[in-house]
Amino acid sequence: MRLGIPLIGGHVAQFSIGLTDTVMLGWYSVEALASVVLGGTFFFVIFLFGSGFAIAVMPLVAEADASGDEVTLRRVTRMGLWLSVLFGMAFLPLFIWSGGILEALGQDPEVAQLAQMYLRIAGLGLLPALLVMVLKSYLAALERTRVVFWVTVAAVPANALVNYLLIFGNWGFPELGVEGAAIASLVTQAVSLAGVVVYCALTMSQHDLFRRVWRPDWEAFGRVFRLGVPIGLTNLSEVGLFAASSLMMGWLGTVQLAAHGIALQLASLAFMVHLGLSSAATVRVGNAMGRKDAEHMARGARVAVGASLITSLVTVTLFLTIPEFLLSLFLDPNEPQREAILAAGVVLLYVAALFQVMDGMQVMALGLLRGVQDTRGPMIIAAISYWVIGVPSGYALGFALSLGGVGVWSGLVIGLTFASALLMWRFWGPCLRRLRQRFA
């Protein structure tokens, strides 16, 4: 818990940046909210795909630290930074042409153009966001989790303040609406990167992390690449499931898309707790790998999974008992479509309660498997669970059977259920058995 709680706080704080955008734009207008739901989903899909290299740094650094190999620790972190920069530069053009892409995917042209306006500015934050992710993984693997928390927490009020000034035009600033939210996100990412770079340079000087950082290290580059690509593709499969649900909700109309965006923000907030526990599990399992201690690995895994289950029970209780209160936090009391959005959102939160346990279990299993550097099998499981089972189920239930938003979200439940079952089996079955034999 000492390792996990600051990571949970860091993930929640990072998520709060996007949450602030959603809340404030929900107060601004439903059209602005819908556009940032689309734009934010677009950005998040690409960010999570690229963050595979950053996540790969965590188990590699944890294993190297446990075995006392500071040279490998430095090498893999540097090449994680390299790969993140290369990825960011390759994908930046997608943000420029995002409006046409969203329209081609069946979105309302007005909402798609607003989303493009947001992404042409916010998309520039992809590079600093990915670099911050690499350095956070490096620090988390070294159990410097408190600084990960505080750097991220400091960014939240800064983002809220710039949002307040630029979305609504307060204190004499121009009223920029969606563009104001994008500028706030970009400024926040840049400030976060500066903070974490300064910390690493000053307090982790023994690793010489940034000295000759421009020099390639192809062996370490290959290690991070081989581990990171399957992680990125696994992330892409999962976030793609939710992105596909956003697109399908967009086909149902602006009110449904806005309700979906709010409900998804609430479900994602709960997910951040599981994600923090998953990161802690990755570090603990990576440490155990470095020490060749399978029994410690199994004990840590049991504790992490138990903490995730307790979190899920709390979330389910909140979603079933106070859904209207939670949803109303995102909407202006004078919004004309408020009641319609609340009615649609309540039903979606009831469905979200169904997949809380499964969502937690699949991300916990992924964290455990990444700790033992098993990424290719989970990539295949995720692709099948989300894209062969989840997305088609959501489309069939939502449109072929005319269940609308409930049907689309039921597809999420089905996909996550398959993924959690198969990934948990993989860790507790063949992976743990193989490691016990190897370490015996």
N, C-alpha and C positions, 0 to 999 in steps of 0.2 A: 504493500500500500504506500510506503514511503516513495517508492519508485513510480507507482502508477498514478497517485493523486495529482502530483504536479503535471504529469502528461495529460491527464483528463482535463485539468484546468486550462492547460495550453490549447488543447483541441477545442474546448468550449469557447475560449476567448477568440481563437481564430475563426470559429464558426460565427461568433457574435458579430464579426465585421460584416459578413453577408446578411446576417439576421437584422442588423441595424438598417442596412440598405432596404431590406424588404419591408420592415415596419414603417420607416419614414416615407417610402414611396407608396405604401398602402394608404398613408394619410394624405399623400399628394393627389393621387388619382388611381382608379382601377386600371386604366390603360397603361400607366407608368409601371404599376405593380406587375401586370401581365408581361410587359416587355422585359422587365428585369428577371422575372421567373425564367423566361426563355434565354435571355442573355447570360444570366448567372449559370444556368444549366449547361449552356454551350461552353462557357469558360471552364466550369468545373470538370466537364468531361475531358477536355484537353489537359487541364492541370493534373488530374489524377492519372491519366495515361503517362504523362511525363514524370510524375513523382515516383514511378517505379524505380528509377535510378537512385533517388534519394532514400527510398525505403530499403533498397539493397545494401546501402552503406551501413545500416543499423546492425544486422546480424554479423556482417563481416568485421566491423569495428568491435562489437561485443566479444566475438571469438578471439580476435587478435589481442584485445585488452586482457582477457582472462589468461591467455598464454604468454603475456608479457612481450608481445611483438609490436613495438611502437612504430617500426618502419612500415609494416604492412598497414597498420592503422592509418598512418599519414597518407600512404599511397592510394588506398581505396577511397578516402575522403576527397582527395584532390581530383581523382578521375570521376567521382560522382558529380563534382562541380563542373568538370569539362562536359560530361554527357548531358547535364541539365541545360547548359548554355547552348549546346548544339541542337538539342531538342527544341528549346524555346525559339531559336532563330528560324528553325525549319517550319514551325507552326504559326508564327506570327501573321503571315499573310491570310490565314483563314479568318481572322478577326476583321480584316479590312473588307472582305467580301461576304461577311456573315449574313447580311440581309437577304441576298439572293439565295444563299444556301437554305435559310429558314423558310423563305417563300416556296422554294422547290420542295420542301418537306411538308407543304400544305398549311403553313401558318398564315394568319391574317396579315395582309401586306402592311397595314399601318403599324401593327404590333411588331412585325419583323423589322421594319425600318427604325423604329424606336430602339429595338434590341441592338441593331447594328450601330446606332449612334452611341449606345452605352459601350459596346465591345471595342469600338475603334480607339477608345481611350483606356478602358479598363484592361483590354488585352495586352497593353504594354507592361502591365504588372505581372505577366506570366514569368518573365525572366527572374525578377527579384523574388517572386513567390517560390519558384523552384529552388533557387539558391538558398533561401531561408530554410526550406524543407531539408536540404542536404545537411546544412549545419546543425539543424535541430536533431536530426538523426544521429549525427556524430556525437553531439552533447548528450543525448539520451542514452546512447550505448555506453558512454562513460559515466552514467548515472548523475550527470549534471542537469537534472530535470527541473530544478527550481528556476534556473535562469531561462529555460525554455518557457516556463510559465510566465515569468515577469516581463520578458520581452514582448510576449504576445498580449498580455494584459494591458501593457502601456499603449499598445496600438489601438485598443478598442475605444477609449474616450477620444483619442485623436480623430479616428474615423467618424465617430458620432458628431463631433464638433464641426468638422468640415462638411459633413452631410447637412447639418442644421443650417450652416451658413449658405451653402451653394444650391441645395435642392429648393429651399423655400425663399432664398434671397433675404435672409435676416441680417441685421446690423449693417445695412448698406451694401451688402454683397449682391451680385447679380443673381436673379432667379433662373437657375439652369436646369432644374428638374432632373431628368435621367442623366444628363451629362454631368451634373453636379455630383451625383452618386458615384459615377465612374471616376471622376477626378479624386474624390475622397478615397476610393479603394486604391488607386494608383499611388497616391501620396503615402497611404498607410503601408503598402508593401515595401516602398522604398525606404521609409523610416525604419521598418522592422529589419530589413537587410543591414542597414548601417549599424543598428544596435547590436545585432548578433555577430557581425564581423568584428566590431570593436572589442566585444567581450572575448571572442576566441583569440584574437591577436594579443590581448593583454594578459589573460589569465591562463591560456593554454600554450604559452610560448615555447614550452619544451617540445612541442610537436612540430614547430616551424611550418604550420599548415599553409601559409601563404607565400613562403619563400620559394622562388622559382616555380610558382604555380603554373606558369605558361609552358613549362616543359612537359612533353608527353611521356607517359609511362604505359606502354602498350600492354604489358602483362596485366597490370592492375586495371587498365581500361577494359580489357577483355573480361576479367572476372566480374566487374561491376555490370558490364553490358550483358553478359550471359545470365546473371542473376536478375538484373533489373528489367529486361524486356518481358519475361514471363509475368513478373509482378505488375508491370504497367498494363499488359494485356488483360490480366485478371481484373485489375481496377477498371479497365475500360469495359469489360463485360458487365461488371456489376453496376457501375454508374451509367452505362449504356442502357441497362434495364430501366433505370429511373428516368433517364433522358427520353427514352422511347415512350414512357408513360406520360411525360410532359407534352410530347408532340401529339400523342393521341388525345390528351385532355384539351389541347389547343384546337383539335378538330371539333370538339364538343361546344366550344364557345369561350368568350372572355371570362364569363362568370365562373364556369367550371375550371378554367385554367387558373384563375386567381385563387379559388378555393383549394385547388390542388397545390398551388405554390405555398399557401399558408400551412396546410396540413403537412406537407413534405418538410417544411422548415422545422416544425415541431418534432416530427419523427427523426429528422436529421440531428436535432439537438440532443435527443436521447442517444442516438447512435454515437455521438462524440464521446460519451462515457465509455461505451464498449471499445471504441477505437483507442482511447487512452490505455485501457486495460490490455488490449491486444498488443500495443507497442511495448508495454511493460513485460508482457509474456514473451515477446520476441527477444528482448534483452536478456531476460532470465534464462531462456532456452539457449540463446547464443553463448552466454557465460558457461552454462552446463556443458555445451559442446566443447568449448575450449578446455574445460577441466575433465572431459570424458566421464561425466557423472550422470548416468541415465536416471537414477532414482531421484536426484534433486530435480531433474527436468520434469519428471512425472508429478512430483509434489507441487512444484510451481504451477504446472498446467492445471491441476485440480483446483487450486486456490483461485486462479484467474477465471476459470469457467464458473466456479461458484459465485464469485463477485459479480460476474456478468448476469447470471440468472437472477440475483437479488435486484439488480438494477432494472431488469426487464419487468419484474413484478411491480415495482414502484411505478414505472412508466405506464403499464397497462391500467393500473388503478386510476391514474390521473386522466388518461385518455377516455376512460369509460365514465368517470364521475363528473368532470368539469370541462367538457369539450367546448361549450359555447364561450366560457370565460377565456380559455386559452386562445381561441380563434379571434375573439373580439379585441385582443391586444393589438392586432395587426390592422384594424380598420378604423377609419374616421367615423365617429357616431353619426355624422350627417351624410355619410355616403348613401346615395339613393339605392344602390344595389346591395347594401349591407345585409339585409335579411336573406336575400337569395344566396349570397356567398356563405353566410353562416349555416343555412340549411344544408347546402351541399357539403360544406366542410365538416360538419358534425358526423355525417355518414362516413366520410373518408377517414376520420379519426377512429371511428369504431373498427373499420377494416384495418387501420394501422396498428391497433391494439393486438390484432391477430398475428402480425408478423414480428412483433418486438422480440420475442424469445429467439425466433429463427434468425433474425438479422444479427442479434448479438452472438449467437453460436457460430454463424458462418465467419464473422470477422475475427472471433477468438481463434477458431481453427486455422484461419489464414495466418494470424500472428504466430501461432505455435509452429506451423509448417515453415514459415519464413525463418524462424529461429534456427531450424535445422537445415536451412538453405534448400528446402524442397519447394520449387516454384513451378516446374513444368506440369506436374500432375494437377495441382490446383488450378492452373490456367485452363486445362482441358475441362475439368469439372465445372468451373465457372462458366465457360462458354456454352456448354451443353445445358446447364441448369437455367441460365438466364436467357439465352437466345434460341435454344431449341425448344425449351419448355415454357419459360416465364413470359417472354414477349408474345409468342403466338397464343398463349392462354389468355393474356390480357386483351388481345385484339378480338379473339373469338368470343369471350364473355362480354366485352364492352360493346362490340358492334354487331357481330353475327347473332348474338342472343339478346341484343338491345338492352343490356344492363347498365350502359353508360359508364360513369366514373367508378361506380362500385365494381363493375366487371373489370375495368382496367387495373384497379388496385388489387383485385383478387388475383390477377396474374402475378403481381409482386409477391403475394403470399405463397403462391405455388412455386415460383422460381427460387425464392429464398429457402423454402422448406427442403427442396431437393438439394440445394447447395450445402446447407448446414449439415444434413445427414451424411452426405458423401465425404465432405471435408473432415468432419469429426471422426468418421470411420478411418479415414486415411492416416490421421495422426495417431490415434490410439491403437490402431491395428498394425499395418505393415511398417510404418515409420518407426514407432517406438520399439517394436519387436526387433527390427534390423539394428537399431542403435544399441540396444541392450546386448545383442550378440557381438557387435563390433567392439564395445567397451569392456566386455567380460575378460 
